[in-house]
Amino acid sequence: MTGDKAPDYAKAARAVEPVVVYPEAALPLPDLALYGAARARAVKTGEVLVAPREAACLPVRAGQFLRISCPEGPQVGDLNLWNLADLSERFYSGKTRALHGTHLDVGDRMWSSFPQLRPLATMVADTLAWYGVDAFGGRVHDVIGTRCDPYTHHLLTGGEYHHCCHSNLTRALAEWTGKPVSEVESAVHDVLNVFMCTGFTADTGQYFMKASPVRTGDYIELFAEIDLLAGLSACPGGDCGQGHSSDEALCYPLLCEVFALPPAALEGWESPQPSGYSGSHGA
């Protein structure tokens, strides 16, 4: 039996309505009004310009804001987040996708890996919020794609390319930690694809990308829920309108800016604690 022939209950099976696995109403919600009021009082304390086809790391302390913007032209970026004090706690894109959806919006959070499972950052501003969903099912800021990498590139082309986002992030983390790339590569993880416009094809369900609607001056802002180390790669695909993992696309830098708050600007806010689960797993 190949499964090609539909059974007699096929129509009824396809007509069953879907159930959202993790209703967002059950999640602890961020206080966006508090964050907004705090942001109005924040002052810029530092910046890092990420060169095209390269990556950089920078710390963002709990209660600070990270702005990622396109200062010169349309460019997508691959973002990793780690606990600044413990790189084993990192952004968990799969769980974030399950909790919020395939693409992140203002108010959505970037969750950390097990066993901590807590918010690392909250998206508080997005100049591309107007884009919504297009006729192809495309949206911006996805947590679907894993990051372009030299292993898949070699699989598909047989060639070597060292400026994939995975490699860029690995080099940047090695530089930050002072360790060789062989020791830090395993800490590089699936990303938030900042500004990238993606979706799944309706007929084959394949992951697609298209030219990002981002323009010079556009940005997102993230509120750091804990002390973070952020790693951002300026993707070799540029705006990802044609391809990636090559030197063919026109690429631009990405600007990371950190904004800090005066004392008491976040009165009543506390950095989230790790998951309260016992960790016994029934053993």
N, C-alpha and C positions, 0 to 999 in steps of 0.2 A: 504494500500500500504506500503510494507516494504522497498522499495528501493533496493532490491536485484537484481531485473531484470534491466539490462541496457536499457536505452532508445535508440531510433534510432540515436540520435546525440552523443552517448557516445564516439565513436572513434574520432570524430572531437573535442569534448571537451577535451579529453586527449592529443590531438595533439597541442593544443594551447601553444605557447611558453611563458615561464615565463617572468615576468618583475621585475627587481630589484627595490624594493620599495624605498630605499634610496641610490642612486648612490654615491659612495665615492668621485667622482670628485666634487660633490657639497659641500662637507664638508670643513671647514677650515683645512688646512694641517699643521702639525707640521714642524718646521724647523730642520730636523734631522741632517743636516750639522752643524748647530749652536750648537745643543745639543752634537754632537760628539766632536766638538772642545772644548766645555766646559768640557766635561767628562774627556778629556785628562789632564786637569789642576786640577781636583778635588782631594781632599785628604780625607782620611777616618777620620771621627770624632766620630764614635760610632758603637756599634754592640749589638745585642741581640741574644742569642742562645735559640731557641724555643725547649723545651724538647718534646720527643715523646708523642703523645696523650695529649698534652697540647697546650696552646696558650699564646701569649704575645702581648702587645701593645707598640708601640713606635712612637714618633713624627718624621715627615719628613717635613722640611720646604720647602716652595716654592723655586724652583731653585736647590734643592738638588736631589741626586740620591739614590734610594733604590735598593740594590742588594739582591736577595733571592737565596740562594744556598743550595746544599746538601753537607755538609762537611764530612759525614761518610758513606752514602749509599743511595739507591734510596728511595725517600720519596716525596709524594705529599702534597700540602698545600692549605688551604682555606683562601683567603685573603679578608678582609673587609677594606674599606677606608672611613673615615669621614673627613669633614671639621674640623680642629683642634679647631676652635673657635665656631663651631655650629654643634653638632652631628646630627641635623635634616637634614643637607645636607650630603648625603651619596652616595656611589656607586650604580648606577642603572644598574644592569646587563641586564635587559630586553631591555632597550633602547640601551645599548652598543651592545647587540647581534643584534638588528635590524639595527644598523648603520654599524657595521663592520663584522658581521657574528658570527657563533657559537663558534669560537675559535680565540684568539687574536694573532696577529703577530707583528713584529717590525713595528712601525709607527702607530699602532692602539692605541686608547685612551680609558681610562676608564671614562665614563661620569657620572655626578651627577644627583641626583633626581630632580624632579620638586619642586619649580619653578625656580631653578637656571639653571639646564641643561647646564653645562659647563664641560670642561675637568678637571678631577682631577689629572690624571697621564697619561703619554705616555710611551708605551713600547719602549725602545731604544736599548735593546740588548737581545739576546736569543741564548744560545748555542745549543738549540734543533731545531733551524730553519730548519735544514736539514731534519727533519722527514717528513714534508709535510703531505700528506694523504696516509694512507695505504690501502690495498686491502679490508678491512672491512669498510672503511669510517672513520677510527679513526684519530683524530688529537690531538694535545696537547694544554693545556691552555684554557680550555673551560669556557664559560659563559652560559652553559646550566643547569648544576646541581645546586641545590639550596644550598646545604651543607648537610652532614649527620646530623640527628637530633634525639633526644630521643623520639619525638612524633611519627614519622614514625616507629622507631624501636619498640616502644610499640605496634603500630598498627599491625605490621607484626609478632611480636614474643610474645607479652604479657609481655615482660621483661623490666627491667630498666637498662639503660646504661648511664653513666654520662660523658663519654669522647668522645661523638660525637662532631663534629666540632662546631655545634651550641652551645652546652654547654661549650666547651672550650673557645669559643669567648666571651660568656656571662660572664664567670668567669673572664677572662682577662680584659674585659671592666669594670666590677664591681671593680676590684682591681685598675685599672687606675683612675677611677672617684671617688673612695671611697664611692660608692653607693651600695645598696643591689642588688642582681641579679634580683629581681622582678621589680626594677625600670629601669634597663638598657637593659633587654632582648629584648624589642621591637626595640631597636636601632641596634641590630644585623640583618644583611640583607644577601641577596643572594650574592654569592661570585664569584671571579675569582679563578677557580680551577687550581692553579699553578702546572705545570708539569703533571697534570692528563691527561691520554689518553682516549678519549671518542668519542662517535658518536651515531648514531641511526641505528638500525638493518634495513636492506633493506626490509625484509618481513613484519615485524610487526610494524616498526617505533618506537621500544622501545629504551630508553636510555641505552647505554651499557658502560662499562669500561673495560679496559684491562691493563696489566702490563705496567707501564710507561717506556719509553726508557731512563729516566733520570738516570745518573750515578754520582758517587762522583765527585765533582768539577763543575758540570753543574750549570748554573744560568740564571736568567733573571734579567734585570735592568729596573727600572721605573724612569722616570723623574717626580718630583712633580711639578704640575702646580700651586697649591695653597698650603697653609700650611695644612698638613695632619696629621691625626692620623691613623696609619696602625695597623690592628689587624690580626695576622697570626696564624692559627692552624695547627699543624703537625698532619695530619689526622690519625685516628686509623686504616685506611686501608693500611698504609705503601705505597707500590707502586701501590696499588689497583688492583693487579693482581688476587686476589681471592675473597675478601669480605671486608666489612668495618663494623663500629659500633660494634666492639668486641675487645677483647684482644688477638686474635689469630694471626693476621698478624705481621710480623717482621717490626718494625718501627724504624726510625732514627730521629735525630733532624734536624731542619732547621735553617740556619744562616741568620739573617738580618743584613746588613751592610749599614750605611749611609755615603755618600760622599758629602762634601760641596765644594763650589767654592770660589775662591778669588774674591774680588770686581771687577766689570766691566767685569767678564768673560762671562756674558750673555748680553752684550750691545745690546740694541734694542729689547730685549725680555720683555714682560709684562705679568704678571699673568692674565689669562682670567677672564673677568667680568661675572657676572650672566646673564642669558638670558635677552635680551632687550624687550621681550614680555610684554605688558602693564599689563597683569593679569586681564583684565576686563571681559574676557570670553563672551563678547557681551552683558553683563547685563547693 
